[in-house]
Amino acid sequence: MGDSLLKFKDIHKNKRGFIIACGPSLAKTDLSKLENEICFGTSLSYKSGLISQYNFMGDKQIASQYWKDIFYIPAIWFVSKSILLTYFLDRPQIYYFTGSVEKRFHTDISNGKMHGGGTSTFLAMQMAYWMGITSLYVVGLDHYKSYMNRNLNIKQTGKVNLSGQPLVKAIGKDEHHFTSDFYGKGTEYFLPTTGKMEASYKLARAAFEKDGREIYNLSLDTALSEEVIPRKSFEDVV
């Protein structure tokens, strides 16, 4: 079990990297252009067919339902410690982090702590910074303002987590991710809090720019304001 994040410090110093988010626009993105790039996969982004070099899972609810897939994907995974101890203790290429109660962008994660920020994309941003990535780009970050207004094929369970996010169950095709079976029928998941996510992205941008680095949203379709993360064209970058 690899439990130290120290080995990843500046291993990609002055390089560029790409975070693979899971919005619908990812299906329209030519991911073959990223096959030789440093990629950071989030949640179930592996279902896109692009297996990122580094992958992130901080959601135990999702991990509990997809851990068998994750276990056999030949790549490095960063997971929360509770997920590791429950599902991945004997898996090679596994590294854990512990959730930080400090709501900030952790530029130093030598102590193994990162703030979740409401999304595994924020975890990937912190790790990319730690690895020395200078130019960080995000694709598939569609960031719908309201998931409840997108006619989701879901059923309310009546449960909420400590943050007040409702737990729902998928009952049909998934229309708010890049594939209709992203969350298969019967999958239970917590609806995201986009406001919390935006606050996290602002912290990431501030940290990158303070250090003379850059972060851009290359998503083909997005509701995320450029005041949060500035945009660039995917075609112009790759």
Residue pairs with C-beta under 8 A, 6 or more apart in sequence:
1 84
1 89
1 90
1 94
1 96
2 93
2 94
2 95
3 95
3 96
3 112
4 95
4 112
5 78
5 95
5 97
5 109
5 110
5 112
5 127
5 130
6 110
8 95
8 127
8 130
8 131
9 110
9 130
9 131
9 132
10 130
10 131
10 132
11 131
11 132
12 38
12 128
12 131
12 132
12 133
13 131
13 132
13 134
14 132
14 134
15 38
15 132
15 133
15 134
16 37
16 38
16 133
16 134
16 135
16 136
16 137
17 37
17 38
17 39
17 40
17 128
17 131
17 133
17 135
17 136
17 137
18 34
18 37
18 38
18 39
18 40
18 136
18 137
18 138
18 139
18 218
19 39
19 40
19 42
19 121
19 124
19 125
19 128
19 136
19 137
19 138
19 139
19 141
20 26
20 31
20 34
20 39
20 40
20 41
20 42
20 45
20 48
20 50
20 52
20 139
20 140
21 42
21 45
21 121
21 138
21 139
21 140
21 141
21 142
21 219
22 42
22 43
22 44
22 45
22 48
22 140
22 177
22 178
22 182
23 140
23 141
23 142
23 143
23 144
23 176
23 177
23 178
23 219
23 221
23 222
24 142
24 175
24 176
24 177
24 178
24 221
25 139
25 140
25 142
25 178
25 219
25 220
25 221
25 222
26 45
26 48
26 139
26 140
26 178
27 48
27 178
27 179
28 220
28 221
29 139
29 140
29 219
29 220
29 234
30 234
30 238
31 48
31 49
31 50
33 238
34 50
34 139
34 238
35 50
37 238
38 53
38 54
38 133
39 50
39 52
39 53
39 54
40 52
40 53
40 54
40 55
40 56
40 124
40 127
40 128
41 50
41 51
41 52
41 54
41 55
41 56
41 75
41 124
42 55
42 56
42 119
42 120
42 121
42 123
42 124
43 56
43 57
43 59
43 62
43 120
44 62
44 66
44 69
44 177
44 182
45 52
45 55
45 140
46 52
46 55
46 69
46 70
46 73
46 75
47 178
47 179
47 181
47 182
48 178
48 179
51 73
51 74
51 75
52 75
53 75
53 76
54 75
54 76
54 77
54 78
54 124
54 127
55 70
55 73
55 75
55 76
55 77
55 78
56 77
56 78
56 79
56 120
56 123
56 124
56 127
57 63
57 70
57 77
57 78
57 79
57 80
57 83
57 120
58 79
58 80
58 83
58 97
58 99
58 116
58 120
58 123
59 120
59 189
59 190
60 80
60 82
60 83
60 86
61 167
61 188
61 189
61 190
62 187
62 189
63 70
63 79
63 83
63 86
63 87
64 86
64 87
65 187
65 188
67 83
67 87
67 88
70 77
70 87
70 88
71 87
71 88
71 91
74 93
75 93
76 93
76 94
76 95
77 88
77 91
77 93
77 94
77 95
78 95
78 96
78 97
78 123
78 127
79 88
79 94
79 95
79 96
79 97
80 96
80 97
80 98
80 99
80 116
81 96
81 97
81 98
83 96
84 94
84 96
88 94
96 112
97 109
97 112
97 113
97 114
97 123
98 112
98 113
98 114
99 113
99 114
99 115
99 116
100 106
100 113
100 114
100 115
102 113
102 115
103 115
103 117
103 199
104 115
104 203
105 115
105 122
105 125
105 126
105 129
105 200
105 203
105 204
105 206
105 207
106 113
106 114
106 115
106 126
107 126
107 129
107 130
107 207
107 211
108 130
109 126
109 127
109 130
114 123
114 126
114 127
115 122
115 126
115 200
116 122
116 123
117 123
117 196
117 197
117 199
117 200
117 203
118 163
118 192
118 193
118 196
118 197
118 200
119 192
119 197
119 200
121 138
121 141
121 197
121 201
122 197
122 200
122 201
122 203
122 204
125 136
125 201
125 204
125 215
126 204
128 136
129 136
129 204
129 207
129 208
129 211
129 213
133 213
134 213
134 214
135 213
135 214
135 215
135 216
136 208
136 213
136 214
136 215
136 216
137 215
137 216
137 217
137 218
137 232
137 237
138 215
138 216
138 217
138 218
138 219
138 229
139 218
139 219
139 220
139 234
140 178
140 219
141 217
141 219
141 222
141 224
141 229
142 219
142 221
142 222
142 223
142 224
143 194
143 197
143 198
143 219
143 222
143 223
143 224
144 150
144 176
144 194
144 223
145 194
145 223
146 194
147 176
147 191
147 192
147 194
148 191
150 175
150 176
151 175
152 168
152 175
152 176
153 170
153 171
153 172
153 173
153 174
153 175
154 168
154 169
154 170
154 171
155 168
155 169
155 171
156 166
156 168
157 166
157 167
157 168
157 169
157 188
159 166
159 167
160 166
160 167
161 167
161 190
163 193
163 196
165 190
165 191
165 192
165 193
166 190
166 191
167 188
167 189
167 190
168 188
168 189
168 190
168 191
169 186
169 187
169 188
170 183
170 184
170 185
170 186
170 187
170 188
170 189
171 185
171 186
172 185
173 180
173 181
174 180
174 181
174 182
174 183
177 183
183 189
198 224
198 225
198 228
201 224
201 228
201 229
202 228
204 215
204 229
205 215
205 228
205 229
205 230
208 214
208 215
209 215
215 229
215 230
216 229
216 230
216 231
216 232
216 237
217 224
217 226
217 229
217 230
217 231
217 232
218 231
218 232
218 233
218 234
218 237
218 238
219 231
219 234
220 234
222 231
